[in-house]
Amino acid sequence: MPYQFRLPDIGEGIVEGEVVRWLVRIGDEIEEDQPMVEVMTDKATVEIPSPVKGRVVDHGGKEGEVVQVGSVLVEIDTGKDEVDSEPVHAAPHPPLHRRPFSRRRKTVRILATPAIRRLAKQMKIDLERVKGTGPGGRITKEDLTRAQTPPTVAAAGPTERVPYRGIRRRIGDHMLQASNHAPHFTYVEEVDVTELVRMRQRAQGSEEFQGVRLTYLPYILKALAHELKRHPYLNARLDLHAGEIELRKYYNIGIATQTEEGLMVPVIRNVDRKSLPELAREISQISQLARDGNLKLEHLQGSTFTVTSLGALGGIVATPIVNFPEVAILGVHKIAPRPVVRSGRIVIREIMHLSLSQDHRVVDGAVGARFLQAVIARLEAPETGI
């Protein structure tokens, strides 16, 4: 019988992956460790090699389709009569479920995983009215999205349709999950970064920052690390299953980075233990990996707090969406000279806005405000606060 390779469990709570691109065709002879397929998870795109040598008999999903952890990804004829088809660390295939019988309506057989059923409940969608397009008629996230989207009216002119899949769909799914799970609120305040601008200008010409592009992010990350220690509920995770708020004692900050493939969030680990030059170099390196499409799964895992910035395009204010399952995210906006009042006089200062979005289940308004004000105090007096 053919060897059945199943999508392995790679941890981090990932339960499914999207087939991005098949690297071998049905009928191809394949060597052990030869790359077979690219699969995209919530965290990264990974290339999966073959564990055996043989001939490809069947694919477990078409390009663009989502497959569950534990389901058959590819079948390979090894030329042997019996082959163990269970991969190491593979999760079992999720069972299908039936909707309970209703006396007022005829029995309807619904194929949907528990996660899809929970999402449908949150979106207030009756699964009996949704047509499943997944394997065997199973209802997918895309089916729920289509059920919630109004019908398209006739266009008045030329249009173009592009596939909603790959990283764009992953970003969309993640944002929908975050907005559905966390009741957001955003607190905005301005920052006088005149002294920080001067400090950065001096540092750019110093020996310790030589050869590295110095942005304002290292200073912001250091200020955040100081205050996350003093405000632990901003560096937390809500564990609904255990009924606990997990206050994390490590400080890994994600940096939302725009790439040609979409938004990525590489992680700078142990920010509190690193110097400004170390942070500057690591931010530069990991941002380049993101733009080049060379991030690995470990670069995207384990963040406890996230910063998002568009640099010169940062605008005046925004309401960023919390990077679930974190409980807070900081939006950094552009720096511009603006007139402000100091000691009763109008003067020109370098002003920036910060937007702190929080999960209101964990972070109270006053707690979030005190945290952001403390971060601002450090940025306004960088010589002593950072």
Buried (B, 14 or more C-beta within 10 A) or exposed (E): EBBBBBBBBBEEEBBBBBBBEBBBEEEBEBEEEEEBBBBBBBBBBBEBEBBBBBBBBEBBBEBBBBBBBBBBBBBBBBEEEEBEBEBEEBBEBBEEBEBEEEEEEEEEEBBBBEBBBEBBEBBEBEBEEBEBEBBEBBBBBBBBBEBEEEEEEEEEEEEEEEEEBBBBBBBBBBBBBBBEBBEBBBBBBBBBBBBBBEBBEEBEEEEEBEEBEBBBBBBBBBBBBBBBEEBEBBBBBBEEEEEEBBEBEEBBBBBBBBBEBEBBBBBBBEBBEBEBBBBBBBBBEBBEBBBEEEBEBEBBBEBBBBBBBBEEEBEEBBEBBBBBBBBBBBBBBBBEEEEBEEEEEEEEBBBBBBBBBBBBEBBEEEBBBBBBEBBBBBBBEBEEBB
